[in-house]
Amino acid sequence: MTDYPDKKPYYSLNAFYRKTFGEKVYKIALDGGFTCPNRDGTLGYGGCIFCSRGGSGDFAGDRALSIREQIEDGRRKSEASLKKHGTKYIAYFQAFTNTYAHVDRLSQLYYEAVAEPDIVGISIATRPDCLSPEIMTLLSEVNSIKPVFVELGLQTIHESTARFIRRNYSLSCFDKSVSALQSIDIPVIVHVILGLPNETDAQILDTVRYVNNCDISGIKLQMLHILKDTDLLNSYRKNPFPVLTKEHYVDLICKSISCLSENIVIHRLTGDGPRDQLIAPLWSLNKRNVLNTIHKELKQRKIHQGDHICRIH
């Protein structure tokens, strides 16, 4: 059983950053002015059914500003926080699909970010079907200067759910992209949503187990958010489906942690739904309470990452 630096029963992002960079590191969320093939008509319109109007980048910077200016603004906000205890940052390209552009434009944006002295790495949220050979070469080049992390929004391994949420790429595409990124030493972080409509607990945990077996570097776990101005909300109103309670979500998180390998960094255990857009679940707005409840339940159940005890029948 691994003894993590922060004494939590799982490999937290904070523990990983302290181990890798020697101190606490903060993410600055950026908007590179991208769109998505699921929005511009290449694959579809409107994006994934749950995606917000901000392309899951509702807390990102102002796309009207340059990357350097967004980093500067994010740095100021971080320094103004009483919780700040570090001087290093990750530039997080968060909004929409952050490899969905010509490689020359991507190069300009990525190099602008890594040129900042206090930026110790960049994290790029994207789709596995938006990683051409030219873009992979660029990622490898940038990774030779400062660490690059690529975040892939898988959400589920189940094709029926993937069709419902309009993901518009296959599981095999995900598999190929993970392998390609690993071949050039780019760490992969996978996004998984718990509570997608019509998925059972067993199916949710099957997704977690599948991702665990992909030899990824990190995972983001979060509940399904129903947000204003999304097709998911329209579907929810027409054909209401159960939304996870806090107790159910905490139970699933505990079981998910137990079946993740000890070396996988858990980047997220809950999610941040924009307060002015969130319809459900409203309990998720109290993030601190959710995290405290998870930690208390892990302790009570004596669960540790890598226990591999999650089985639902």
Helices and strands as residue ranges (DSSP letters): H 13-21, E 25-30, H 67-80, E 88-93, H 103-114, E 119-126, H 133-143, E 148-155, H 159-164, H 171-183, E 188-194, H 201-212, E 218-223, E 226-227, H 231-238, H 246-258, E 265-268, E 278-280, G 282-285, H 287-301
